């Protein structure tokens, strides 16, 4: 089946109001709206744009969970809106190490960056603020661990071949291009609270590999601040936003460049963390207070609303 062609000055809403749905709909959407995705994509996506589109098609069209979503024009539009954010942030879809995935919610698709996606945004994305790829460290109850917050240094010692006891939490080191350094940390109990609050532990991945899922949750939490800064310099990425319903509109005489510029401005405002719609309230009312120096972490990460 031949892909639908976009009429001159046709808006996104006009295209999706008449678009084919299902797998062919995803294929048509990537073919027709591909040029506009290309215009707003980060350099690493542009370099391999055809591969990026093919992976998106395979990942989305082959997902059983997304079949009800791509079966409607509203759902198909939500997929496209997620792809615009992924392309702008330079996030890869599918492959050996996916940096973003799509999940169904209330008849639409929500784009969720993975742990690797957060690291990509903060370190290599178009608005990257970190100069080194962050590494996640585990802290156990028998470790010797202390953070000097004033000096932005830490001391972490343990016997590599001895029993280290119960896992207490995680930390990472963030080194910024402007010379700043931060050592955020999170307790294991806080990781579990996040998972319970957003029902993450109900999924098959958590039941199959709970330790790996704990690390993903911890790293995404620890990278919230550099991700906010990075996307603030490029385009905002949100884990959960409200999309407008598709409705036919009167044609406007605007060229592709004007439509793209307008869409980027609207998306940046809509995806600002202050305007983002959270799935549920943060399970930790104390999140936002700074921790104190000590042998082990005692508080959650610093300031700002939770991203998940």
Backbone as CSV, one residue per row, in Angstrom:
resi,resn,N_x,N_y,N_z,CA_x,CA_y,CA_z,C_x,C_y,C_z
1,UNK,0.838,-1.192,0.000,0.000,0.000,0.000,0.867,1.233,0.000
2,UNK,0.625,2.154,-0.888,1.450,3.344,-0.979,1.179,4.269,0.199
3,UNK,2.255,4.933,0.656,2.112,5.848,1.783,1.304,7.064,1.369
4,UNK,0.526,7.593,2.318,-0.228,8.797,2.019,0.744,9.955,1.836
5,UNK,0.392,10.878,1.003,1.239,12.038,0.786,0.668,13.220,1.536
6,UNK,1.560,14.049,2.056,1.114,15.205,2.811,0.834,16.351,1.856
7,UNK,-0.377,16.887,1.931,-0.751,17.992,1.068,0.019,19.245,1.463
8,UNK,0.161,20.177,0.518,0.846,21.433,0.786,0.143,22.169,1.921
9,UNK,0.935,22.611,2.917,0.449,23.357,4.076,-0.486,22.544,4.979
10,UNK,-0.471,21.223,4.825,-1.310,20.374,5.675,-0.686,20.277,7.054
11,UNK,-1.463,20.485,8.099,-0.956,20.415,9.458,-0.910,18.978,9.940
12,UNK,-0.239,18.764,11.081,-0.198,17.426,11.685,-1.609,16.927,11.946
13,UNK,-2.449,17.790,12.551,-3.794,17.382,12.908,-4.589,16.952,11.675
14,UNK,-4.411,17.684,10.580,-5.122,17.345,9.353,-4.659,16.003,8.806
15,UNK,-3.347,15.757,8.872,-2.835,14.481,8.377,-3.354,13.322,9.220
16,UNK,-3.238,13.446,10.559,-3.631,12.344,11.426,-5.141,12.160,11.496
17,UNK,-5.891,13.174,11.119,-7.351,13.037,11.097,-7.813,12.111,9.973
18,UNK,-6.957,11.892,8.959,-7.329,11.017,7.841,-6.338,9.871,7.659
19,UNK,-5.408,9.734,8.609,-4.327,8.762,8.451,-4.821,7.323,8.537
20,UNK,-4.109,6.427,7.838,-4.307,4.992,7.991,-3.822,4.600,9.382
21,UNK,-4.426,3.572,9.980,-4.002,3.144,11.308,-3.342,1.768,11.230
22,UNK,-2.908,1.246,12.384,-2.224,-0.038,12.426,-0.785,0.074,11.958
23,UNK,-0.194,-1.073,11.611,1.193,-1.081,11.157,1.397,-0.180,9.943
24,UNK,0.468,-0.242,8.991,0.574,0.627,7.822,0.499,2.089,8.209
25,UNK,-0.275,2.380,9.252,-0.364,3.757,9.724,0.966,4.249,10.262
26,UNK,1.670,3.397,11.020,2.997,3.766,11.540,3.966,3.972,10.376
27,UNK,3.908,3.065,9.416,4.789,3.163,8.250,4.517,4.431,7.455
28,UNK,3.235,4.735,7.221,2.864,5.948,6.497,3.300,7.192,7.255
29,UNK,3.079,7.181,8.565,3.432,8.331,9.386,4.920,8.639,9.314
30,UNK,5.762,7.591,9.380,7.208,7.799,9.309,7.629,8.280,7.921
31,UNK,6.935,7.802,6.898,7.271,8.220,5.538,6.848,9.659,5.274
32,UNK,5.639,10.004,5.693,5.088,11.333,5.401,5.644,12.406,6.338
33,UNK,5.697,12.105,7.631,6.143,13.089,8.613,7.646,13.015,8.860
34,UNK,8.325,12.055,8.226,9.768,11.912,8.392,10.559,13.183,8.147
35,UNK,10.287,13.941,7.066,11.041,15.169,6.817,10.951,16.175,7.964
36,UNK,9.790,16.257,8.608,9.673,17.192,9.720,10.395,16.667,10.956
37,UNK,10.392,15.352,11.168,11.187,14.777,12.253,12.669,15.052,12.018
38,UNK,13.083,14.925,10.766,14.488,15.154,10.404,14.903,16.587,10.713
39,UNK,14.013,17.534,10.515,14.335,18.940,10.742,14.650,19.245,12.201
40,UNK,14.000,18.540,13.127,14.175,18.835,14.550,15.087,17.836,15.255
41,UNK,15.606,16.834,14.528,16.396,15.764,15.147,17.788,16.227,15.553
42,UNK,18.316,15.576,16.588,19.694,15.814,17.012,20.654,15.245,15.964
43,UNK,21.898,15.691,16.012,22.884,15.309,14.992,23.073,13.805,14.896
44,UNK,23.104,13.099,16.040,23.347,11.653,15.992,22.184,10.895,15.363
45,UNK,20.970,11.436,15.461,19.813,10.830,14.802,19.856,11.123,13.306
46,UNK,20.198,12.346,12.936,20.286,12.731,11.528,21.316,11.884,10.790
47,UNK,22.436,11.578,11.463,23.509,10.805,10.829,23.040,9.430,10.367
48,UNK,22.080,8.833,11.102,21.574,7.499,10.756,20.052,7.512,10.751
49,UNK,19.495,8.507,10.082,18.052,8.730,10.182,17.234,7.564,9.632
50,UNK,17.656,6.983,8.529,16.906,5.862,7.952,16.900,4.661,8.897
51,UNK,18.048,4.396,9.530,18.126,3.298,10.501,17.250,3.619,11.702
52,UNK,17.285,4.860,12.151,16.485,5.299,13.298,14.995,5.088,13.016
53,UNK,14.541,5.456,11.826,13.132,5.284,11.457,12.760,3.807,11.361
54,UNK,13.656,2.998,10.795,13.369,1.568,10.658,13.232,0.907,12.025
55,UNK,14.134,1.250,12.934,14.050,0.697,14.286,12.765,1.136,14.981
56,UNK,12.379,2.382,14.765,11.133,2.877,15.360,9.939,2.086,14.832
57,UNK,9.920,1.837,13.533,8.830,1.084,12.928,8.750,-0.320,13.511
58,UNK,9.881,-1.010,13.563,9.908,-2.388,14.065,9.507,-2.431,15.536
59,UNK,10.068,-1.536,16.340,9.816,-1.535,17.778,8.345,-1.241,18.090
60,UNK,7.780,-0.275,17.407,6.401,0.152,17.701,5.377,-0.792,17.077
61,UNK,5.563,-1.119,15.810,4.569,-1.934,15.102,4.538,-3.373,15.588
62,UNK,5.643,-3.866,16.156,5.689,-5.264,16.612,5.312,-5.427,18.078
63,UNK,5.018,-4.335,18.751,4.680,-4.402,20.177,3.216,-4.774,20.378
64,UNK,2.961,-5.876,21.070,1.587,-6.280,21.357,0.880,-5.241,22.228
65,UNK,1.639,-4.646,23.151,1.049,-3.664,24.066,0.576,-2.417,23.333
66,UNK,1.227,-2.109,22.208,0.890,-0.886,21.475,-0.125,-1.105,20.349
67,UNK,-0.509,-2.349,20.113,-1.461,-2.608,19.024,-2.769,-1.830,19.176
68,UNK,-3.360,-1.762,20.385,-4.587,-0.955,20.520,-4.327,0.537,20.303
69,UNK,-3.103,0.979,20.583,-2.769,2.399,20.450,-2.663,2.796,18.986
70,UNK,-1.923,1.999,18.204,-1.730,2.351,16.802,-2.973,2.041,15.961
71,UNK,-3.990,1.444,16.590,-5.237,1.149,15.886,-6.165,2.363,15.830
72,UNK,-5.773,3.460,16.484,-6.584,4.679,16.453,-5.714,5.846,15.997
73,UNK,-6.348,6.854,15.419,-5.608,8.024,14.948,-5.080,8.863,16.113
74,UNK,-5.855,8.908,17.196,-5.383,9.617,18.384,-4.129,8.942,18.937
75,UNK,-4.152,7.613,18.997,-2.986,6.875,19.476,-1.804,7.044,18.562
76,UNK,-2.045,7.030,17.265,-0.963,7.201,16.298,-0.324,8.583,16.439
77,UNK,-1.137,9.602,16.685,-0.593,10.945,16.889,0.275,10.993,18.145
78,UNK,-0.130,10.285,19.206,0.678,10.274,20.425,2.024,9.598,20.186
79,UNK,2.046,8.584,19.308,3.311,7.959,18.929,4.205,8.980,18.240
80,UNK,3.628,9.720,17.304,4.399,10.729,16.575,4.944,11.797,17.519
81,UNK,4.129,12.233,18.471,4.582,13.254,19.409,5.726,12.734,20.283
82,UNK,5.665,11.443,20.636,6.772,10.846,21.374,8.034,10.769,20.531
83,UNK,7.867,10.454,19.249,9.015,10.381,18.347,9.677,11.741,18.163
84,UNK,8.893,12.827,18.172,9.495,14.150,18.038,10.412,14.449,19.223
85,UNK,10.000,14.021,20.410,10.838,14.244,21.594,12.087,13.375,21.551
86,UNK,11.915,12.107,21.140,13.064,11.202,21.055,14.068,11.709,20.025
87,UNK,13.589,12.154,18.873,14.479,12.646,17.824,15.224,13.885,18.275
88,UNK,14.530,14.808,18.926,15.154,16.052,19.370,16.207,15.807,20.438
89,UNK,15.943,14.847,21.321,16.889,14.547,22.401,18.015,13.612,21.953
90,UNK,17.932,13.085,20.725,18.973,12.188,20.232,18.877,10.786,20.791
91,UNK,17.660,10.344,21.130,17.479,9.027,21.743,17.211,7.951,20.697
92,UNK,17.878,6.813,20.866,17.743,5.689,19.941,16.590,4.777,20.379
93,UNK,15.872,4.260,19.397,14.733,3.385,19.660,15.093,1.972,19.221
94,UNK,14.886,0.990,20.091,15.200,-0.390,19.742,16.699,-0.654,19.751
95,UNK,17.107,-1.729,19.081,18.517,-2.108,19.062,18.910,-2.876,20.314
96,UNK,20.221,-3.092,20.476,20.721,-3.847,21.624,20.515,-3.111,22.945
97,UNK,20.671,-1.776,22.925,20.522,-0.981,24.142,19.582,0.183,23.872
98,UNK,18.288,-0.055,23.912,17.333,1.031,23.630,17.440,2.154,24.659
99,UNK,17.290,3.370,24.191,17.363,4.531,25.079,15.987,5.106,25.386
100,UNK,14.975,4.559,24.747,13.613,5.015,24.997,12.649,3.904,24.595
101,UNK,11.514,3.851,25.256,10.472,2.914,24.846,9.114,3.579,25.034
102,UNK,8.120,3.002,24.412,6.762,3.539,24.467,5.862,2.574,25.240
103,UNK,5.039,3.141,26.117,4.103,2.314,26.879,2.700,2.883,26.719
104,UNK,1.683,2.028,26.727,0.303,2.517,26.580,-0.216,3.106,27.879
105,UNK,-1.006,4.173,27.746,-1.660,4.764,28.914,-2.879,5.540,28.447
106,UNK,-4.030,5.135,28.909,-5.288,5.821,28.614,-5.509,6.026,27.118
107,UNK,-5.222,4.997,26.334,-5.475,5.061,24.908,-4.430,5.769,24.080
108,UNK,-3.357,6.174,24.722,-2.279,6.865,24.013,-0.946,6.239,24.407
109,UNK,0.119,6.631,23.703,1.455,6.118,24.011,2.242,7.173,24.767
110,UNK,2.950,6.743,25.795,3.817,7.629,26.565,5.261,7.222,26.308
111,UNK,6.108,8.180,25.964,7.525,7.918,25.720,8.285,7.975,27.033
112,UNK,9.017,6.902,27.353,9.773,6.838,28.600,11.244,6.559,28.301
113,UNK,12.150,7.490,28.633,13.581,7.228,28.446,14.046,6.136,29.404
114,UNK,14.966,5.303,28.979,15.574,4.299,29.848,16.718,4.933,30.630
115,UNK,17.344,4.134,31.488,18.531,4.609,32.215,19.593,5.092,31.237
116,UNK,19.793,4.324,30.165,20.769,4.703,29.140,20.330,5.973,28.413
117,UNK,19.021,6.136,28.276,18.504,7.339,27.637,18.794,8.579,28.466
118,UNK,18.613,8.480,29.770,18.927,9.606,30.652,20.413,9.966,30.553
119,UNK,21.259,8.955,30.562,22.701,9.212,30.465,23.047,9.849,29.124
120,UNK,22.394,9.384,28.056,22.612,9.943,26.721,22.236,11.422,26.687
121,UNK,21.065,11.745,27.222,20.602,13.133,27.232,21.590,14.036,27.959
122,UNK,22.027,13.602,29.136,22.869,14.451,29.978,24.318,14.531,29.509
123,UNK,24.799,13.492,28.792,26.222,13.438,28.433,26.489,13.702,26.956
124,UNK,25.623,13.228,26.089,25.889,13.341,24.648,24.776,14.028,23.857
125,UNK,23.669,14.351,24.492,22.557,14.985,23.790,22.896,16.399,23.343
126,UNK,22.013,17.022,22.549,22.289,18.357,22.015,22.453,19.437,23.080
127,UNK,21.896,19.213,24.270,22.058,20.192,25.346,22.855,19.634,26.508
128,UNK,23.709,18.634,26.249,24.426,17.905,27.306,25.190,18.829,28.254
129,UNK,25.103,18.528,29.551,25.807,19.333,30.557,26.916,18.550,31.260
130,UNK,26.923,17.215,31.126,27.947,16.405,31.782,29.099,16.135,30.833
131,UNK,30.319,16.112,31.368,31.483,15.856,30.506,31.935,14.398,30.535
132,UNK,31.389,13.611,31.453,31.724,12.194,31.512,30.460,11.376,31.742
133,UNK,30.424,10.201,31.132,29.280,9.303,31.281,29.228,8.827,32.733
134,UNK,28.112,9.044,33.449,28.040,8.691,34.869,28.001,7.180,35.111
135,UNK,28.613,6.762,36.178,28.647,5.351,36.572,27.908,5.178,37.886
136,UNK,27.122,4.123,37.980,26.361,3.851,39.199,27.191,2.993,40.149
137,UNK,27.250,3.403,41.418,27.994,2.664,42.445,27.025,2.162,43.509
138,UNK,27.259,0.939,43.997,26.450,0.369,45.067,27.161,0.566,46.406
139,UNK,26.384,0.780,47.460,26.922,0.909,48.811,26.232,-0.125,49.704
140,UNK,27.050,-0.947,50.383,26.537,-1.986,51.282,26.816,-1.618,52.734
141,UNK,26.129,-2.303,53.661,26.185,-1.910,55.064,27.567,-2.071,55.699
142,UNK,28.415,-2.924,55.169,29.748,-3.088,55.735,30.804,-2.244,55.015
143,UNK,30.404,-1.499,54.006,31.327,-0.593,53.318,31.648,0.603,54.205
144,UNK,32.756,1.245,53.935,33.088,2.524,54.534,32.813,3.591,53.480
145,UNK,31.824,4.418,53.745,31.403,5.381,52.736,31.107,6.733,53.379
146,UNK,31.711,7.765,52.834,31.490,9.103,53.356,31.557,10.118,52.224
147,UNK,30.636,11.082,52.240,30.642,12.166,51.265,30.979,13.468,51.968
148,UNK,31.945,14.212,51.423,32.238,15.572,51.882,31.531,16.498,50.908
149,UNK,30.336,16.966,51.291,29.524,17.736,50.373,30.154,19.078,50.024
150,UNK,30.860,19.678,50.976,31.486,20.977,50.731,32.605,20.864,49.706
151,UNK,33.414,19.813,49.837,34.548,19.631,48.925,34.154,18.880,47.660
152,UNK,32.931,18.345,47.634,32.454,17.534,46.508,33.393,16.340,46.253
153,UNK,33.706,15.643,47.340,34.532,14.440,47.249,33.857,13.331,48.057
154,UNK,34.309,12.105,47.823,33.764,10.990,48.585,34.865,9.970,48.854
155,UNK,34.631,9.150,49.868,35.553,8.062,50.200,34.719,6.791,50.316
156,UNK,35.001,5.816,49.444,34.238,4.576,49.432,35.227,3.415,49.446
157,UNK,35.247,2.686,50.548,36.173,1.571,50.710,35.417,0.314,51.114
158,UNK,35.893,-0.826,50.607,35.301,-2.106,50.983,36.282,-3.217,50.646
159,UNK,36.088,-4.367,51.305,36.901,-5.540,51.026,36.270,-6.284,49.849
160,UNK,36.948,-6.354,48.715,36.330,-6.922,47.508,35.936,-8.388,47.611
161,UNK,36.603,-9.167,48.466,36.306,-10.596,48.540,35.642,-10.979,49.861
162,UNK,35.163,-9.987,50.608,34.484,-10.248,51.876,32.987,-9.990,51.718
163,UNK,32.219,-10.568,52.597,30.777,-10.330,52.595,30.520,-8.866,52.957
164,UNK,29.783,-8.155,52.106,29.584,-6.719,52.312,28.255,-6.396,52.989
165,UNK,27.440,-7.397,53.240,26.189,-7.165,53.942,25.065,-6.695,53.041
166,UNK,24.068,-6.105,53.655,22.856,-5.673,52.967,23.121,-4.452,52.078
167,UNK,22.460,-4.423,50.926,22.557,-3.263,50.044,21.801,-2.091,50.671
168,UNK,22.520,-0.950,50.830,21.906,0.224,51.439,21.433,1.253,50.413
169,UNK,22.183,1.392,49.333,21.801,2.405,48.356,22.805,2.541,47.234
170,UNK,22.676,3.642,46.486,23.488,3.861,45.300,23.948,5.319,45.263
171,UNK,25.048,5.571,44.553,25.460,6.948,44.301,26.152,7.014,42.950
172,UNK,26.280,8.212,42.449,27.029,8.439,41.213,27.771,9.756,41.333
173,UNK,28.692,9.990,40.428,29.466,11.234,40.405,29.138,11.968,39.113
174,UNK,28.714,13.215,39.250,28.341,14.035,38.097,29.360,15.155,37.915
175,UNK,30.053,15.135,36.805,31.036,16.173,36.506,30.538,16.994,35.320
176,UNK,30.309,18.274,35.564,29.707,19.154,34.573,30.765,19.868,33.728
177,UNK,30.341,20.273,32.535,31.239,21.016,31.645,31.680,22.336,32.252
178,UNK,30.840,22.938,33.094,31.179,24.241,33.666,32.015,24.136,34.935
179,UNK,32.471,22.925,35.266,33.345,22.737,36.420,32.643,22.282,37.681
180,UNK,31.334,22.305,37.707,30.611,21.833,38.888,30.765,20.326,39.052
181,UNK,30.587,19.885,40.307,30.637,18.457,40.594,29.588,18.149,41.655
182,UNK,28.892,17.058,41.492,27.871,16.654,42.451,27.966,15.156,42.681
183,UNK,27.565,14.725,43.879,27.585,13.299,44.218,26.219,12.943,44.805
184,UNK,25.206,12.805,43.963,23.866,12.447,44.448,23.801,10.976,44.857
185,UNK,22.887,10.661,45.761,22.728,9.283,46.218,21.268,9.011,46.527
186,UNK,20.945,7.743,46.639,19.575,7.336,46.950,19.619,6.028,47.737
187,UNK,18.777,5.927,48.751,18.669,4.707,49.548,17.883,3.637,48.786
188,UNK,18.200,2.393,49.067,17.476,1.281,48.445,15.998,1.320,48.814
189,UNK,15.685,1.723,50.033,14.285,1.827,50.443,13.543,2.856,49.583
190,UNK,14.220,3.939,49.236,13.605,4.958,48.388,13.352,4.402,46.984
191,UNK,14.280,3.593,46.480,14.097,2.959,45.175,12.830,2.116,45.182
192,UNK,12.650,1.337,46.232,11.463,0.482,46.322,10.184,1.312,46.480
193,UNK,10.279,2.428,47.193,9.110,3.303,47.335,8.665,3.842,45.975
194,UNK,9.638,4.223,45.149,9.320,4.738,43.813,8.636,3.655,42.994
195,UNK,9.185,2.460,43.041,8.623,1.359,42.264,7.204,1.026,42.713
196,UNK,6.970,1.052,44.010,5.632,0.760,44.524,4.652,1.865,44.158
197,UNK,5.100,3.113,44.259,4.220,4.246,43.989,3.719,4.238,42.557
198,UNK,4.564,3.821,41.632,4.179,3.827,40.225,3.985,2.421,39.669
199,UNK,3.828,1.462,40.598,3.487,0.084,40.252,4.464,-0.527,39.246
200,UNK,5.742,-0.117,39.352,6.755,-0.653,38.450,7.010,-2.131,38.701
201,UNK,6.920,-2.532,39.972,7.254,-3.910,40.320,6.217,-4.915,39.837
202,UNK,5.109,-4.432,39.246,4.090,-5.346,38.728,4.486,-5.941,37.377
203,UNK,5.439,-5.304,36.682,5.808,-5.739,35.340,6.680,-6.981,35.343
204,UNK,6.685,-7.724,34.220,7.483,-8.954,34.122,8.979,-8.711,34.213
205,UNK,9.458,-7.553,33.743,10.903,-7.273,33.792,11.390,-7.188,35.226
206,UNK,10.582,-6.588,36.107,10.994,-6.477,37.507,10.998,-7.846,38.186
207,UNK,10.048,-8.692,37.827,9.992,-10.013,38.433,11.139,-10.905,37.948
208,UNK,11.568,-10.675,36.700,12.633,-11.489,36.126,14.010,-11.025,36.573
209,UNK,14.238,-9.713,36.624,15.561,-9.170,36.958,15.405,-8.005,37.941
210,UNK,15.029,-8.287,39.190,14.774,-7.198,40.153,16.004,-6.341,40.443
211,UNK,17.196,-6.939,40.514,18.397,-6.162,40.796,18.689,-5.166,39.677
212,UNK,18.548,-5.623,38.442,18.778,-4.745,37.298,17.745,-3.630,37.259
213,UNK,16.504,-3.945,37.583,15.457,-2.929,37.590,15.680,-1.916,38.706
214,UNK,16.200,-2.374,39.849,16.533,-1.454,40.937,17.595,-0.456,40.480
215,UNK,18.591,-0.949,39.777,19.659,-0.076,39.303,19.131,0.943,38.284
216,UNK,18.234,0.510,37.419,17.651,1.431,36.441,16.867,2.534,37.140
217,UNK,16.063,2.140,38.131,15.282,3.126,38.873,16.197,4.108,39.593
218,UNK,17.244,3.590,40.240,18.169,4.438,40.983,18.889,5.428,40.066
219,UNK,19.392,4.938,38.934,20.166,5.808,38.053,19.297,6.900,37.444
220,UNK,18.072,6.570,37.058,17.189,7.581,36.492,16.890,8.657,37.541
221,UNK,16.733,8.251,38.781,16.483,9.219,39.854,17.696,10.126,40.062
222,UNK,18.883,9.549,40.065,20.103,10.320,40.314,20.446,11.278,39.181
223,UNK,19.932,11.001,37.992,20.240,11.840,36.828,19.169,12.896,36.559
224,UNK,18.208,13.043,37.448,17.131,13.998,37.196,17.642,15.418,36.964
225,UNK,18.542,15.896,37.811,18.985,17.280,37.705,19.760,17.567,36.416
226,UNK,20.783,16.768,36.066,21.461,17.052,34.797,20.571,16.870,33.575
227,UNK,19.592,15.943,33.657,18.665,15.778,32.540,17.805,17.027,32.395
228,UNK,17.313,17.565,33.516,16.521,18.793,33.455,17.323,19.921,32.810
229,UNK,18.574,20.062,33.220,19.402,21.120,32.650,19.657,20.882,31.166
230,UNK,19.930,19.644,30.810,20.240,19.317,29.420,19.055,19.571,28.502
231,UNK,17.883,19.083,28.897,16.725,19.263,28.032,16.255,20.701,28.043
232,UNK,16.586,21.433,29.100,16.255,22.843,29.135,17.031,23.615,28.090
233,UNK,18.174,23.065,27.698,18.995,23.712,26.679,18.693,23.172,25.288
234,UNK,17.890,22.151,25.214,17.532,21.586,23.899,16.011,21.574,23.775
235,UNK,15.397,20.493,24.164,13.929,20.410,24.147,13.509,19.521,25.295
236,UNK,12.454,19.915,26.012,12.069,19.201,27.213,11.608,17.771,26.926
237,UNK,12.029,16.851,27.790,11.582,15.466,27.710,10.805,15.167,28.980
238,UNK,9.585,14.687,28.838,8.733,14.382,29.976,8.371,12.917,29.963
239,UNK,8.161,12.358,31.135,7.759,10.958,31.205,6.252,10.787,31.068
240,UNK,5.510,11.875,31.227,4.068,11.742,31.162,3.462,13.109,30.861
241,UNK,2.893,13.268,29.668,2.283,14.538,29.316,0.883,14.289,28.782
242,UNK,0.062,15.310,28.835,-1.290,15.226,28.298,-1.272,15.679,26.849
243,UNK,-1.759,14.831,25.957,-1.819,15.194,24.552,-3.214,15.697,24.211
244,UNK,-3.296,16.629,23.271,-4.583,17.129,22.815,-5.225,16.110,21.877
245,UNK,-6.530,16.061,21.923,-7.245,15.153,21.029,-7.108,15.630,19.581
246,UNK,-7.095,14.670,18.663,-7.016,15.008,17.245,-8.374,15.529,16.787
247,UNK,-8.377,16.660,16.105,-9.624,17.209,15.575,-9.322,17.969,14.298
248,UNK,-10.176,17.836,13.282,-9.945,18.570,12.048,-9.929,20.066,12.306
249,UNK,-9.054,20.775,11.630,-8.954,22.225,11.783,-8.968,22.869,10.416
250,UNK,-9.247,24.152,10.408,-9.231,24.871,9.151,-7.808,24.976,8.630
251,UNK,-7.573,24.748,7.326,-6.222,24.839,6.777,-5.632,26.224,6.982
252,UNK,-4.333,26.254,7.277,-3.612,27.500,7.400,-2.538,27.547,6.334
253,UNK,-2.244,28.740,5.844,-1.209,28.872,4.838,0.123,29.094,5.550
254,UNK,0.764,27.999,5.899,2.063,28.060,6.562,2.971,27.048,5.908
255,UNK,4.229,27.382,5.774,5.156,26.423,5.196,5.681,25.488,6.272
256,UNK,6.451,24.480,5.863,6.943,23.465,6.798,7.810,24.085,7.884
257,UNK,8.675,25.028,7.527,9.573,25.643,8.509,8.783,26.375,9.581
258,UNK,7.736,27.106,9.188,6.918,27.822,10.155,6.205,26.860,11.091
259,UNK,5.659,25.768,10.528,4.967,24.789,11.369,5.931,24.140,12.351
260,UNK,7.138,23.803,11.878,8.126,23.157,12.739,8.539,24.082,13.872
261,UNK,8.798,25.343,13.574,9.207,26.298,14.598,8.113,26.469,15.643
262,UNK,6.868,26.561,15.185,5.752,26.716,16.106,5.594,25.493,16.990
263,UNK,5.723,24.301,16.390,5.582,23.074,17.166,6.660,22.935,18.223
264,UNK,7.896,23.305,17.879,8.987,23.238,18.848,8.736,24.177,20.023
265,UNK,8.245,25.388,19.719,7.961,26.342,20.786,6.857,25.815,21.698
266,UNK,5.796,25.270,21.110,4.696,24.716,21.905,5.157,23.529,22.739
267,UNK,5.962,22.655,22.129,6.413,21.450,22.835,7.317,21.809,23.996
268,UNK,8.192,22.796,23.806,9.106,23.202,24.872,8.327,23.709,26.073
269,UNK,7.291,24.514,25.831,6.476,25.026,26.922,5.692,23.904,27.588
270,UNK,5.108,23.016,26.789,4.268,21.946,27.337,5.064,20.936,28.138
271,UNK,6.335,20.738,27.779,7.127,19.697,28.425,8.039,20.214,29.520
272,UNK,7.907,21.487,29.871,8.676,22.020,30.991,8.314,21.228,32.239
273,UNK,9.305,20.817,33.067,9.009,20.033,34.271,7.974,20.680,35.177
274,UNK,7.906,22.021,35.164,6.919,22.683,36.013,5.492,22.438,35.516
275,UNK,5.352,22.147,34.213,4.022,21.936,33.636,3.704,20.474,33.407
276,UNK,4.697,19.600,33.565,4.497,18.186,33.271,3.496,17.567,34.239
277,UNK,2.712,16.648,33.745,1.725,15.957,34.570,2.360,14.706,35.141
278,UNK,2.436,14.608,36.452,3.036,13.451,37.096,2.017,12.329,37.219
279,UNK,2.445,11.052,37.098,1.511,9.930,37.246,0.839,9.904,38.613
280,UNK,1.630,10.135,39.667,1.115,10.174,41.024,2.013,11.108,41.808
281,UNK,1.622,11.440,43.039,2.469,12.295,43.855,3.701,11.529,44.297
282,UNK,4.765,12.270,44.586,5.998,11.653,45.063,5.721,10.904,46.352
283,UNK,6.250,9.673,46.485,5.995,8.909,47.704,6.791,9.421,48.890
284,UNK,7.734,10.332,48.667,8.614,10.797,49.737,8.431,12.289,49.947
285,UNK,7.699,12.711,50.995,7.489,14.133,51.223,8.752,14.855,51.619
286,UNK,9.787,14.114,52.005,11.054,14.729,52.408,11.981,14.970,51.239
287,UNK,11.614,14.455,50.028,12.469,14.657,48.861,12.572,16.141,48.603
288,UNK,13.767,16.663,48.507,13.959,18.086,48.327,14.864,18.641,49.409
289,UNK,15.067,17.863,50.511,16.013,18.270,51.542,17.371,17.679,51.256
290,UNK,18.425,18.406,51.585,19.769,17.914,51.334,20.175,16.922,52.417
291,UNK,20.957,15.926,52.022,21.487,14.977,52.974,22.653,15.550,53.729
292,UNK,23.093,14.855,54.768,24.226,15.285,55.569,25.378,14.326,55.377
293,UNK,26.593,14.819,55.712,27.748,13.940,55.645,27.552,12.801,56.625
294,UNK,28.045,11.632,56.285,27.923,10.508,57.197,28.499,9.263,56.601
295,UNK,28.493,8.199,57.375,29.062,6.956,56.913,28.237,6.347,55.788
296,UNK,26.924,6.565,55.829,26.048,6.045,54.771,25.012,7.105,54.455
297,UNK,24.419,7.065,53.268,23.384,8.043,52.902,22.211,7.957,53.865
298,UNK,21.610,9.102,54.172,20.469,9.110,55.076,19.255,9.823,54.512
299,UNK,19.400,10.497,53.352,18.278,11.221,52.771,18.193,10.954,51.293
300,UNK,17.125,11.372,50.673,16.936,11.220,49.242,17.740,12.236,48.462
301,UNK,17.559,12.225,47.151,18.244,13.160,46.272,17.772,14.565,46.535
302,UNK,18.509,15.542,45.978,18.215,16.941,46.215,16.999,17.405,45.453
303,UNK,16.595,18.594,45.722,15.482,19.382,45.223,14.797,18.941,43.944
304,UNK,13.608,19.512,43.716,12.903,19.333,42.449,11.850,18.240,42.518
305,UNK,10.791,18.385,41.743,9.753,17.344,41.719,10.253,16.069,41.085
306,UNK,9.744,14.924,41.568,10.143,13.649,40.995,9.736,13.573,39.519
307,UNK,10.574,12.931,38.716,10.217,12.714,37.323,9.478,11.403,37.127
308,UNK,9.472,10.528,38.167,8.673,9.316,38.035,8.294,8.767,39.391
